[in-house]
Amino acid sequence: MRLRRVGRQLRVRIKIPSDEQDFNRIKIEGVNKKGAILKKNIINLNSRAGIDASSTEVIDTATYNKVTIVPQSFSRNKEFKTVRFDVKGF
């Protein structure tokens, strides 16, 4: 996992094995040095909490609850695939 700040958003890049097909939940927490949670953002893809499912056009968007999901190009031949999450205001 790599973290990077880009303007007013946090960019999180995760490498996962190619045989892992999906994410059930995305949880991003910002903590201080003592471990207290300062900010938290959760998207539950199973229950669709935080996802507007009012139409197929809306549900196909890559941004949910201020988190944009940006899959990187991948193929069967690669051992890992990379997914980037851009979190606004974090």
Distance bins in CASP14 RR format, pairs under 12 A and 6 or more apart:
PFRMAT RR
TARGET T0000
AUTHOR 0000-0000-0000
RMODE 2
METHOD distances of the structure
MODEL  1
1 10 0 0 0 0 0 1 0 0 0 0 0
1 11 0 0 0 0 0 1 0 0 0 0 0
1 12 1 0 0 1 0 0 0 0 0 0 0
1 13 1 0 0 1 0 0 0 0 0 0 0
1 14 1 0 1 0 0 0 0 0 0 0 0
1 15 1 0 0 1 0 0 0 0 0 0 0
1 16 0 0 0 0 1 0 0 0 0 0 0
1 28 0 0 0 0 0 1 0 0 0 0 0
1 82 0 0 0 0 0 1 0 0 0 0 0
1 83 0 0 0 0 0 1 0 0 0 0 0
1 84 0 0 0 0 0 1 0 0 0 0 0
1 85 0 0 0 0 0 1 0 0 0 0 0
2 10 0 0 0 0 0 1 0 0 0 0 0
2 11 0 0 0 0 1 0 0 0 0 0 0
2 12 1 0 0 1 0 0 0 0 0 0 0
2 13 1 0 1 0 0 0 0 0 0 0 0
2 14 0 0 0 0 1 0 0 0 0 0 0
2 15 0 0 0 0 1 0 0 0 0 0 0
2 82 0 0 0 0 1 0 0 0 0 0 0
2 83 0 0 0 0 0 1 0 0 0 0 0
2 84 0 0 0 0 1 0 0 0 0 0 0
2 85 0 0 0 0 0 1 0 0 0 0 0
3 9 0 0 0 0 0 1 0 0 0 0 0
3 10 1 0 0 1 0 0 0 0 0 0 0
3 11 1 0 0 1 0 0 0 0 0 0 0
3 12 1 0 1 0 0 0 0 0 0 0 0
3 13 1 0 0 1 0 0 0 0 0 0 0
3 14 0 0 0 0 0 1 0 0 0 0 0
3 28 0 0 0 0 1 0 0 0 0 0 0
3 30 0 0 0 0 0 1 0 0 0 0 0
3 84 0 0 0 0 0 1 0 0 0 0 0
3 85 0 0 0 0 0 1 0 0 0 0 0
3 86 0 0 0 0 0 1 0 0 0 0 0
3 87 0 0 0 0 0 1 0 0 0 0 0
3 90 0 0 0 0 0 1 0 0 0 0 0
4 10 1 0 0 1 0 0 0 0 0 0 0
4 11 1 0 1 0 0 0 0 0 0 0 0
4 12 0 0 0 0 1 0 0 0 0 0 0
4 13 1 0 0 1 0 0 0 0 0 0 0
4 84 0 0 0 0 1 0 0 0 0 0 0
4 85 0 0 0 0 0 1 0 0 0 0 0
4 86 0 0 0 0 1 0 0 0 0 0 0
4 87 0 0 0 0 0 1 0 0 0 0 0
4 90 0 0 0 0 0 1 0 0 0 0 0
5 11 1 0 0 1 0 0 0 0 0 0 0
5 12 0 0 0 0 0 1 0 0 0 0 0
5 86 0 0 0 0 0 1 0 0 0 0 0
5 87 0 0 0 0 0 1 0 0 0 0 0
5 88 0 0 0 0 0 1 0 0 0 0 0
5 89 0 0 0 0 0 1 0 0 0 0 0
5 90 0 0 0 0 1 0 0 0 0 0 0
6 12 0 0 0 0 0 1 0 0 0 0 0
6 13 0 0 0 0 0 1 0 0 0 0 0
6 68 0 0 0 0 0 1 0 0 0 0 0
6 70 0 0 0 0 0 1 0 0 0 0 0
6 84 0 0 0 0 0 1 0 0 0 0 0
6 85 0 0 0 0 0 1 0 0 0 0 0
6 86 1 0 0 1 0 0 0 0 0 0 0
6 87 0 0 0 0 0 1 0 0 0 0 0
6 88 0 0 0 0 0 1 0 0 0 0 0
6 89 0 0 0 0 0 1 0 0 0 0 0
6 90 0 0 0 0 0 1 0 0 0 0 0
7 86 0 0 0 0 0 1 0 0 0 0 0
7 87 0 0 0 0 0 1 0 0 0 0 0
7 88 0 0 0 0 1 0 0 0 0 0 0
7 89 0 0 0 0 1 0 0 0 0 0 0
7 90 0 0 0 0 0 1 0 0 0 0 0
8 66 0 0 0 0 0 1 0 0 0 0 0
8 86 0 0 0 0 0 1 0 0 0 0 0
8 87 0 0 0 0 1 0 0 0 0 0 0
8 88 1 0 0 1 0 0 0 0 0 0 0
8 89 1 0 1 0 0 0 0 0 0 0 0
8 90 0 0 0 0 1 0 0 0 0 0 0
9 28 0 0 0 0 0 1 0 0 0 0 0
9 41 0 0 0 0 0 1 0 0 0 0 0
9 63 0 0 0 0 0 1 0 0 0 0 0
9 66 0 0 0 0 1 0 0 0 0 0 0
9 67 0 0 0 0 1 0 0 0 0 0 0
9 68 0 0 0 0 1 0 0 0 0 0 0
9 70 0 0 0 0 0 1 0 0 0 0 0
9 84 0 0 0 0 0 1 0 0 0 0 0
9 85 0 0 0 0 1 0 0 0 0 0 0
9 86 1 0 1 0 0 0 0 0 0 0 0
9 87 1 0 1 0 0 0 0 0 0 0 0
9 88 1 0 1 0 0 0 0 0 0 0 0
9 89 1 0 1 0 0 0 0 0 0 0 0
9 90 1 0 0 1 0 0 0 0 0 0 0
10 28 1 0 0 1 0 0 0 0 0 0 0
10 29 0 0 0 0 0 1 0 0 0 0 0
10 30 0 0 0 0 1 0 0 0 0 0 0
10 39 0 0 0 0 1 0 0 0 0 0 0
10 41 0 0 0 0 1 0 0 0 0 0 0
10 66 0 0 0 0 0 1 0 0 0 0 0
10 67 0 0 0 0 1 0 0 0 0 0 0
10 68 0 0 0 0 0 1 0 0 0 0 0
10 84 0 0 0 0 0 1 0 0 0 0 0
10 85 0 0 0 0 1 0 0 0 0 0 0
10 86 1 0 0 1 0 0 0 0 0 0 0
10 87 1 0 1 0 0 0 0 0 0 0 0
10 88 0 0 0 0 1 0 0 0 0 0 0
10 89 1 0 0 1 0 0 0 0 0 0 0
10 90 1 0 1 0 0 0 0 0 0 0 0
11 28 0 0 0 0 0 1 0 0 0 0 0
11 67 0 0 0 0 0 1 0 0 0 0 0
11 68 0 0 0 0 1 0 0 0 0 0 0
11 69 0 0 0 0 0 1 0 0 0 0 0
11 70 0 0 0 0 1 0 0 0 0 0 0
11 82 0 0 0 0 0 1 0 0 0 0 0
11 83 0 0 0 0 0 1 0 0 0 0 0
11 84 1 0 0 1 0 0 0 0 0 0 0
11 85 1 0 0 1 0 0 0 0 0 0 0
11 86 1 0 1 0 0 0 0 0 0 0 0
11 87 1 0 0 1 0 0 0 0 0 0 0
11 88 0 0 0 0 0 1 0 0 0 0 0
11 89 0 0 0 0 0 1 0 0 0 0 0
11 90 0 0 0 0 1 0 0 0 0 0 0
12 23 0 0 0 0 0 1 0 0 0 0 0
12 26 0 0 0 0 1 0 0 0 0 0 0
12 27 0 0 0 0 0 1 0 0 0 0 0
12 28 1 0 0 1 0 0 0 0 0 0 0
12 29 0 0 0 0 0 1 0 0 0 0 0
12 30 0 0 0 0 0 1 0 0 0 0 0
12 41 0 0 0 0 0 1 0 0 0 0 0
12 67 0 0 0 0 1 0 0 0 0 0 0
12 68 0 0 0 0 0 1 0 0 0 0 0
12 69 0 0 0 0 0 1 0 0 0 0 0
12 70 0 0 0 0 0 1 0 0 0 0 0
12 82 0 0 0 0 0 1 0 0 0 0 0
12 83 0 0 0 0 1 0 0 0 0 0 0
12 84 1 0 0 1 0 0 0 0 0 0 0
12 85 1 0 1 0 0 0 0 0 0 0 0
12 86 1 0 0 1 0 0 0 0 0 0 0
12 87 1 0 0 1 0 0 0 0 0 0 0
12 90 0 0 0 0 1 0 0 0 0 0 0
13 69 0 0 0 0 0 1 0 0 0 0 0
13 70 0 0 0 0 1 0 0 0 0 0 0
13 71 0 0 0 0 0 1 0 0 0 0 0
13 72 0 0 0 0 1 0 0 0 0 0 0
13 80 0 0 0 0 0 1 0 0 0 0 0
13 81 0 0 0 0 0 1 0 0 0 0 0
13 82 1 0 0 1 0 0 0 0 0 0 0
13 83 1 0 0 1 0 0 0 0 0 0 0
13 84 1 0 1 0 0 0 0 0 0 0 0
13 85 1 0 0 1 0 0 0 0 0 0 0
13 86 0 0 0 0 1 0 0 0 0 0 0
13 87 0 0 0 0 0 1 0 0 0 0 0
14 20 0 0 0 0 0 1 0 0 0 0 0
14 23 0 0 0 0 1 0 0 0 0 0 0
14 26 0 0 0 0 1 0 0 0 0 0 0
14 28 0 0 0 0 0 1 0 0 0 0 0
14 69 0 0 0 0 0 1 0 0 0 0 0
14 70 0 0 0 0 0 1 0 0 0 0 0
14 71 0 0 0 0 0 1 0 0 0 0 0
14 72 0 0 0 0 0 1 0 0 0 0 0
14 80 0 0 0 0 1 0 0 0 0 0 0
14 81 0 0 0 0 1 0 0 0 0 0 0
14 82 1 0 0 1 0 0 0 0 0 0 0
14 83 1 0 1 0 0 0 0 0 0 0 0
14 84 1 0 0 1 0 0 0 0 0 0 0
14 85 1 0 0 1 0 0 0 0 0 0 0
15 72 0 0 0 0 1 0 0 0 0 0 0
15 74 0 0 0 0 0 1 0 0 0 0 0
15 78 0 0 0 0 0 1 0 0 0 0 0
15 79 0 0 0 0 1 0 0 0 0 0 0
15 80 1 0 1 0 0 0 0 0 0 0 0
15 81 1 0 0 1 0 0 0 0 0 0 0
15 82 1 0 1 0 0 0 0 0 0 0 0
15 83 0 0 0 0 1 0 0 0 0 0 0
15 84 0 0 0 0 0 1 0 0 0 0 0
16 22 0 0 0 0 1 0 0 0 0 0 0
16 23 0 0 0 0 1 0 0 0 0 0 0
16 71 0 0 0 0 0 1 0 0 0 0 0
16 72 0 0 0 0 0 1 0 0 0 0 0
16 74 0 0 0 0 1 0 0 0 0 0 0
16 78 0 0 0 0 0 1 0 0 0 0 0
16 79 0 0 0 0 0 1 0 0 0 0 0
16 80 1 0 0 1 0 0 0 0 0 0 0
16 81 1 0 0 1 0 0 0 0 0 0 0
16 82 1 0 0 1 0 0 0 0 0 0 0
16 83 1 0 0 1 0 0 0 0 0 0 0
16 84 0 0 0 0 0 1 0 0 0 0 0
17 74 0 0 0 0 0 1 0 0 0 0 0
17 78 0 0 0 0 1 0 0 0 0 0 0
17 79 1 0 0 1 0 0 0 0 0 0 0
17 80 1 0 0 1 0 0 0 0 0 0 0
17 81 1 0 0 1 0 0 0 0 0 0 0
17 82 0 0 0 0 0 1 0 0 0 0 0
17 83 0 0 0 0 0 1 0 0 0 0 0
18 74 1 0 0 1 0 0 0 0 0 0 0
18 75 0 0 0 0 1 0 0 0 0 0 0
18 76 1 0 0 1 0 0 0 0 0 0 0
18 77 0 0 0 0 1 0 0 0 0 0 0
18 78 1 0 1 0 0 0 0 0 0 0 0
18 79 1 0 0 1 0 0 0 0 0 0 0
18 80 1 0 0 1 0 0 0 0 0 0 0
18 81 1 0 1 0 0 0 0 0 0 0 0
18 82 0 0 0 0 0 1 0 0 0 0 0
18 83 0 0 0 0 0 1 0 0 0 0 0
19 74 0 0 0 0 0 1 0 0 0 0 0
19 76 0 0 0 0 0 1 0 0 0 0 0
19 78 0 0 0 0 0 1 0 0 0 0 0
19 79 0 0 0 0 1 0 0 0 0 0 0
19 80 0 0 0 0 0 1 0 0 0 0 0
19 81 0 0 0 0 1 0 0 0 0 0 0
20 74 0 0 0 0 0 1 0 0 0 0 0
20 79 0 0 0 0 0 1 0 0 0 0 0
20 80 0 0 0 0 1 0 0 0 0 0 0
20 81 0 0 0 0 1 0 0 0 0 0 0
20 82 0 0 0 0 0 1 0 0 0 0 0
20 83 0 0 0 0 0 1 0 0 0 0 0
21 45 0 0 0 0 0 1 0 0 0 0 0
21 71 0 0 0 0 0 1 0 0 0 0 0
21 74 0 0 0 0 0 1 0 0 0 0 0
21 81 0 0 0 0 1 0 0 0 0 0 0
21 83 0 0 0 0 0 1 0 0 0 0 0
22 45 1 0 0 1 0 0 0 0 0 0 0
22 46 0 0 0 0 1 0 0 0 0 0 0
22 69 0 0 0 0 0 1 0 0 0 0 0
22 71 0 0 0 0 0 1 0 0 0 0 0
22 81 0 0 0 0 0 1 0 0 0 0 0
22 83 0 0 0 0 0 1 0 0 0 0 0
23 42 0 0 0 0 0 1 0 0 0 0 0
23 43 0 0 0 0 1 0 0 0 0 0 0
23 44 0 0 0 0 1 0 0 0 0 0 0
23 45 1 0 1 0 0 0 0 0 0 0 0
23 46 0 0 0 0 1 0 0 0 0 0 0
23 64 0 0 0 0 0 1 0 0 0 0 0
23 67 0 0 0 0 0 1 0 0 0 0 0
23 69 0 0 0 0 1 0 0 0 0 0 0
23 71 0 0 0 0 0 1 0 0 0 0 0
23 81 0 0 0 0 0 1 0 0 0 0 0
23 83 1 0 0 1 0 0 0 0 0 0 0
23 85 0 0 0 0 1 0 0 0 0 0 0
24 42 0 0 0 0 0 1 0 0 0 0 0
24 43 0 0 0 0 0 1 0 0 0 0 0
24 44 1 0 0 1 0 0 0 0 0 0 0
24 45 1 0 0 1 0 0 0 0 0 0 0
24 46 1 0 1 0 0 0 0 0 0 0 0
24 47 0 0 0 0 1 0 0 0 0 0 0
24 48 0 0 0 0 0 1 0 0 0 0 0
24 49 0 0 0 0 0 1 0 0 0 0 0
25 41 0 0 0 0 0 1 0 0 0 0 0
25 42 1 0 0 1 0 0 0 0 0 0 0
25 43 1 0 0 1 0 0 0 0 0 0 0
25 44 1 0 1 0 0 0 0 0 0 0 0
25 45 1 0 0 1 0 0 0 0 0 0 0
25 46 1 0 0 1 0 0 0 0 0 0 0
25 47 0 0 0 0 1 0 0 0 0 0 0
25 48 0 0 0 0 0 1 0 0 0 0 0
25 49 0 0 0 0 1 0 0 0 0 0 0
25 50 0 0 0 0 0 1 0 0 0 0 0
25 51 0 0 0 0 0 1 0 0 0 0 0
25 64 0 0 0 0 0 1 0 0 0 0 0
25 65 0 0 0 0 0 1 0 0 0 0 0
25 67 0 0 0 0 0 1 0 0 0 0 0
26 40 0 0 0 0 0 1 0 0 0 0 0
26 41 1 0 0 1 0 0 0 0 0 0 0
26 42 1 0 0 1 0 0 0 0 0 0 0
26 43 1 0 1 0 0 0 0 0 0 0 0
26 44 0 0 0 0 1 0 0 0 0 0 0
26 45 1 0 0 1 0 0 0 0 0 0 0
26 46 0 0 0 0 0 1 0 0 0 0 0
26 49 0 0 0 0 0 1 0 0 0 0 0
26 50 0 0 0 0 0 1 0 0 0 0 0
26 51 0 0 0 0 0 1 0 0 0 0 0
26 64 0 0 0 0 1 0 0 0 0 0 0
26 65 0 0 0 0 1 0 0 0 0 0 0
26 66 0 0 0 0 0 1 0 0 0 0 0
26 67 1 0 0 1 0 0 0 0 0 0 0
26 68 0 0 0 0 0 1 0 0 0 0 0
26 69 1 0 0 1 0 0 0 0 0 0 0
26 83 0 0 0 0 1 0 0 0 0 0 0
26 84 0 0 0 0 0 1 0 0 0 0 0
26 85 1 0 0 1 0 0 0 0 0 0 0
26 86 0 0 0 0 0 1 0 0 0 0 0
26 87 0 0 0 0 1 0 0 0 0 0 0
27 37 0 0 0 0 0 1 0 0 0 0 0
27 39 0 0 0 0 0 1 0 0 0 0 0
27 40 1 0 0 1 0 0 0 0 0 0 0
27 41 1 0 0 1 0 0 0 0 0 0 0
27 42 1 0 1 0 0 0 0 0 0 0 0
27 43 0 0 0 0 1 0 0 0 0 0 0
27 44 0 0 0 0 1 0 0 0 0 0 0
27 45 0 0 0 0 0 1 0 0 0 0 0
27 49 0 0 0 0 0 1 0 0 0 0 0
27 65 0 0 0 0 0 1 0 0 0 0 0
27 67 0 0 0 0 0 1 0 0 0 0 0
27 85 0 0 0 0 0 1 0 0 0 0 0
27 87 0 0 0 0 0 1 0 0 0 0 0
28 37 0 0 0 0 0 1 0 0 0 0 0
28 38 0 0 0 0 0 1 0 0 0 0 0
28 39 0 0 0 0 1 0 0 0 0 0 0
28 40 1 0 0 1 0 0 0 0 0 0 0
28 41 1 0 1 0 0 0 0 0 0 0 0
28 42 1 0 0 1 0 0 0 0 0 0 0
28 43 0 0 0 0 1 0 0 0 0 0 0
28 65 0 0 0 0 0 1 0 0 0 0 0
28 66 0 0 0 0 1 0 0 0 0 0 0
28 67 1 0 0 1 0 0 0 0 0 0 0
28 69 0 0 0 0 0 1 0 0 0 0 0
28 85 1 0 0 1 0 0 0 0 0 0 0
28 86 0 0 0 0 0 1 0 0 0 0 0
28 87 1 0 1 0 0 0 0 0 0 0 0
28 88 0 0 0 0 0 1 0 0 0 0 0
28 89 0 0 0 0 0 1 0 0 0 0 0
28 90 1 0 0 1 0 0 0 0 0 0 0
29 35 0 0 0 0 1 0 0 0 0 0 0
29 36 0 0 0 0 0 1 0 0 0 0 0
29 37 1 0 1 0 0 0 0 0 0 0 0
29 38 0 0 0 0 1 0 0 0 0 0 0
29 39 1 0 0 1 0 0 0 0 0 0 0
29 40 1 0 1 0 0 0 0 0 0 0 0
29 41 1 0 0 1 0 0 0 0 0 0 0
29 42 0 0 0 0 1 0 0 0 0 0 0
29 87 0 0 0 0 0 1 0 0 0 0 0
29 90 0 0 0 0 1 0 0 0 0 0 0
30 36 0 0 0 0 1 0 0 0 0 0 0
30 37 1 0 0 1 0 0 0 0 0 0 0
30 38 1 0 1 0 0 0 0 0 0 0 0
30 39 1 0 1 0 0 0 0 0 0 0 0
30 40 1 0 0 1 0 0 0 0 0 0 0
30 41 0 0 0 0 1 0 0 0 0 0 0
30 87 0 0 0 0 1 0 0 0 0 0 0
30 89 0 0 0 0 0 1 0 0 0 0 0
30 90 1 0 0 1 0 0 0 0 0 0 0
31 37 1 0 1 0 0 0 0 0 0 0 0
31 38 1 0 0 1 0 0 0 0 0 0 0
31 39 0 0 0 0 1 0 0 0 0 0 0
31 40 0 0 0 0 1 0 0 0 0 0 0
31 90 0 0 0 0 0 1 0 0 0 0 0
32 38 1 0 1 0 0 0 0 0 0 0 0
32 39 0 0 0 0 0 1 0 0 0 0 0
38 89 0 0 0 0 0 1 0 0 0 0 0
38 90 0 0 0 0 1 0 0 0 0 0 0
39 66 0 0 0 0 0 1 0 0 0 0 0
39 87 0 0 0 0 1 0 0 0 0 0 0
39 88 0 0 0 0 0 1 0 0 0 0 0
39 89 0 0 0 0 1 0 0 0 0 0 0
39 90 1 0 1 0 0 0 0 0 0 0 0
40 65 0 0 0 0 0 1 0 0 0 0 0
40 66 0 0 0 0 0 1 0 0 0 0 0
40 67 0 0 0 0 0 1 0 0 0 0 0
40 87 0 0 0 0 0 1 0 0 0 0 0
40 90 0 0 0 0 1 0 0 0 0 0 0
41 49 0 0 0 0 0 1 0 0 0 0 0
41 50 0 0 0 0 0 1 0 0 0 0 0
41 63 0 0 0 0 0 1 0 0 0 0 0
41 64 0 0 0 0 1 0 0 0 0 0 0
41 65 1 0 0 1 0 0 0 0 0 0 0
41 66 1 0 0 1 0 0 0 0 0 0 0
41 67 1 0 0 1 0 0 0 0 0 0 0
41 68 0 0 0 0 0 1 0 0 0 0 0
41 85 0 0 0 0 1 0 0 0 0 0 0
41 86 0 0 0 0 0 1 0 0 0 0 0
41 87 1 0 1 0 0 0 0 0 0 0 0
41 88 0 0 0 0 1 0 0 0 0 0 0
41 89 0 0 0 0 1 0 0 0 0 0 0
41 90 1 0 0 1 0 0 0 0 0 0 0
42 49 1 0 0 1 0 0 0 0 0 0 0
42 50 0 0 0 0 1 0 0 0 0 0 0
42 51 0 0 0 0 0 1 0 0 0 0 0
42 64 0 0 0 0 0 1 0 0 0 0 0
42 65 1 0 0 1 0 0 0 0 0 0 0
42 66 0 0 0 0 0 1 0 0 0 0 0
42 67 0 0 0 0 1 0 0 0 0 0 0
42 87 0 0 0 0 0 1 0 0 0 0 0
43 49 1 0 0 1 0 0 0 0 0 0 0
43 50 1 0 0 1 0 0 0 0 0 0 0
43 51 1 0 0 1 0 0 0 0 0 0 0
43 52 0 0 0 0 0 1 0 0 0 0 0
43 62 0 0 0 0 0 1 0 0 0 0 0
43 63 0 0 0 0 1 0 0 0 0 0 0
43 64 1 0 1 0 0 0 0 0 0 0 0
43 65 1 0 1 0 0 0 0 0 0 0 0
43 66 0 0 0 0 1 0 0 0 0 0 0
43 67 1 0 1 0 0 0 0 0 0 0 0
43 68 0 0 0 0 0 1 0 0 0 0 0
43 69 0 0 0 0 1 0 0 0 0 0 0
43 85 0 0 0 0 1 0 0 0 0 0 0
43 87 0 0 0 0 0 1 0 0 0 0 0
44 50 1 0 0 1 0 0 0 0 0 0 0
44 51 0 0 0 0 1 0 0 0 0 0 0
44 64 0 0 0 0 1 0 0 0 0 0 0
44 65 0 0 0 0 1 0 0 0 0 0 0
44 67 0 0 0 0 0 1 0 0 0 0 0
45 51 1 0 0 1 0 0 0 0 0 0 0
45 53 0 0 0 0 0 1 0 0 0 0 0
45 59 0 0 0 0 0 1 0 0 0 0 0
45 64 0 0 0 0 1 0 0 0 0 0 0
45 65 0 0 0 0 0 1 0 0 0 0 0
45 67 0 0 0 0 0 1 0 0 0 0 0
45 69 0 0 0 0 1 0 0 0 0 0 0
47 53 0 0 0 0 0 1 0 0 0 0 0
48 54 0 0 0 0 0 1 0 0 0 0 0
48 58 0 0 0 0 0 1 0 0 0 0 0
48 59 0 0 0 0 1 0 0 0 0 0 0
48 64 0 0 0 0 1 0 0 0 0 0 0
48 65 0 0 0 0 0 1 0 0 0 0 0
49 64 0 0 0 0 1 0 0 0 0 0 0
49 65 0 0 0 0 1 0 0 0 0 0 0
50 58 0 0 0 0 0 1 0 0 0 0 0
50 59 0 0 0 0 0 1 0 0 0 0 0
50 61 0 0 0 0 0 1 0 0 0 0 0
50 63 0 0 0 0 0 1 0 0 0 0 0
50 64 1 0 1 0 0 0 0 0 0 0 0
50 65 1 0 1 0 0 0 0 0 0 0 0
50 66 0 0 0 0 1 0 0 0 0 0 0
50 67 0 0 0 0 1 0 0 0 0 0 0
51 58 0 0 0 0 1 0 0 0 0 0 0
51 59 1 0 0 1 0 0 0 0 0 0 0
51 60 0 0 0 0 0 1 0 0 0 0 0
51 61 0 0 0 0 1 0 0 0 0 0 0
51 62 0 0 0 0 0 1 0 0 0 0 0
51 63 0 0 0 0 1 0 0 0 0 0 0
51 64 1 0 1 0 0 0 0 0 0 0 0
51 65 1 0 0 1 0 0 0 0 0 0 0
51 67 0 0 0 0 0 1 0 0 0 0 0
51 69 0 0 0 0 0 1 0 0 0 0 0
52 58 1 0 1 0 0 0 0 0 0 0 0
52 59 1 0 0 1 0 0 0 0 0 0 0
52 60 0 0 0 0 0 1 0 0 0 0 0
52 61 0 0 0 0 1 0 0 0 0 0 0
52 63 0 0 0 0 0 1 0 0 0 0 0
52 64 0 0 0 0 1 0 0 0 0 0 0
52 65 0 0 0 0 1 0 0 0 0 0 0
53 59 1 0 1 0 0 0 0 0 0 0 0
53 60 0 0 0 0 0 1 0 0 0 0 0
53 61 0 0 0 0 0 1 0 0 0 0 0
53 64 0 0 0 0 0 1 0 0 0 0 0
54 60 0 0 0 0 0 1 0 0 0 0 0
54 61 0 0 0 0 0 1 0 0 0 0 0
55 61 0 0 0 0 0 1 0 0 0 0 0
58 64 0 0 0 0 0 1 0 0 0 0 0
60 69 0 0 0 0 0 1 0 0 0 0 0
61 67 0 0 0 0 0 1 0 0 0 0 0
61 68 0 0 0 0 1 0 0 0 0 0 0
61 69 0 0 0 0 1 0 0 0 0 0 0
62 68 1 0 1 0 0 0 0 0 0 0 0
62 69 1 0 1 0 0 0 0 0 0 0 0
62 70 1 0 0 1 0 0 0 0 0 0 0
62 71 0 0 0 0 1 0 0 0 0 0 0
62 83 0 0 0 0 0 1 0 0 0 0 0
62 84 0 0 0 0 0 1 0 0 0 0 0
62 85 0 0 0 0 0 1 0 0 0 0 0
62 86 0 0 0 0 1 0 0 0 0 0 0
63 69 1 0 0 1 0 0 0 0 0 0 0
63 70 0 0 0 0 1 0 0 0 0 0 0
63 85 0 0 0 0 0 1 0 0 0 0 0
63 86 0 0 0 0 1 0 0 0 0 0 0
63 87 0 0 0 0 0 1 0 0 0 0 0
63 88 0 0 0 0 1 0 0 0 0 0 0
64 85 0 0 0 0 0 1 0 0 0 0 0
64 86 0 0 0 0 0 1 0 0 0 0 0
64 87 0 0 0 0 0 1 0 0 0 0 0
64 88 0 0 0 0 0 1 0 0 0 0 0
65 85 0 0 0 0 0 1 0 0 0 0 0
65 87 0 0 0 0 1 0 0 0 0 0 0
65 88 0 0 0 0 1 0 0 0 0 0 0
65 89 0 0 0 0 0 1 0 0 0 0 0
65 90 0 0 0 0 0 1 0 0 0 0 0
66 85 0 0 0 0 0 1 0 0 0 0 0
66 86 0 0 0 0 1 0 0 0 0 0 0
66 87 1 0 0 1 0 0 0 0 0 0 0
66 88 1 0 1 0 0 0 0 0 0 0 0
66 89 1 0 0 1 0 0 0 0 0 0 0
66 90 1 0 0 1 0 0 0 0 0 0 0
67 83 0 0 0 0 0 1 0 0 0 0 0
67 84 0 0 0 0 0 1 0 0 0 0 0
67 85 1 0 1 0 0 0 0 0 0 0 0
67 86 1 0 0 1 0 0 0 0 0 0 0
67 87 1 0 1 0 0 0 0 0 0 0 0
67 88 1 0 0 1 0 0 0 0 0 0 0
67 89 0 0 0 0 0 1 0 0 0 0 0
67 90 0 0 0 0 1 0 0 0 0 0 0
68 83 0 0 0 0 0 1 0 0 0 0 0
68 84 0 0 0 0 1 0 0 0 0 0 0
68 85 1 0 0 1 0 0 0 0 0 0 0
68 86 1 0 1 0 0 0 0 0 0 0 0
68 87 1 0 0 1 0 0 0 0 0 0 0
68 88 1 0 0 1 0 0 0 0 0 0 0
68 89 0 0 0 0 0 1 0 0 0 0 0
68 90 0 0 0 0 0 1 0 0 0 0 0
69 82 0 0 0 0 0 1 0 0 0 0 0
69 83 1 0 0 1 0 0 0 0 0 0 0
69 84 1 0 0 1 0 0 0 0 0 0 0
69 85 1 0 0 1 0 0 0 0 0 0 0
69 86 0 0 0 0 1 0 0 0 0 0 0
69 87 0 0 0 0 0 1 0 0 0 0 0
70 82 0 0 0 0 1 0 0 0 0 0 0
70 83 1 0 0 1 0 0 0 0 0 0 0
70 84 1 0 1 0 0 0 0 0 0 0 0
70 85 1 0 0 1 0 0 0 0 0 0 0
70 86 1 0 0 1 0 0 0 0 0 0 0
70 87 0 0 0 0 0 1 0 0 0 0 0
71 81 1 0 0 1 0 0 0 0 0 0 0
71 82 1 0 0 1 0 0 0 0 0 0 0
71 83 1 0 1 0 0 0 0 0 0 0 0
71 84 1 0 0 1 0 0 0 0 0 0 0
71 85 0 0 0 0 0 1 0 0 0 0 0
72 78 0 0 0 0 1 0 0 0 0 0 0
72 80 0 0 0 0 0 1 0 0 0 0 0
72 81 1 0 0 1 0 0 0 0 0 0 0
72 82 1 0 1 0 0 0 0 0 0 0 0
72 83 1 0 0 1 0 0 0 0 0 0 0
72 84 1 0 0 1 0 0 0 0 0 0 0
72 85 0 0 0 0 0 1 0 0 0 0 0
73 81 0 0 0 0 1 0 0 0 0 0 0
73 82 0 0 0 0 1 0 0 0 0 0 0
73 83 0 0 0 0 0 1 0 0 0 0 0
73 84 0 0 0 0 0 1 0 0 0 0 0
74 80 0 0 0 0 1 0 0 0 0 0 0
74 81 1 1 0 0 0 0 0 0 0 0 0
74 82 1 0 0 1 0 0 0 0 0 0 0
74 83 0 0 0 0 1 0 0 0 0 0 0
75 81 0 0 0 0 1 0 0 0 0 0 0
END
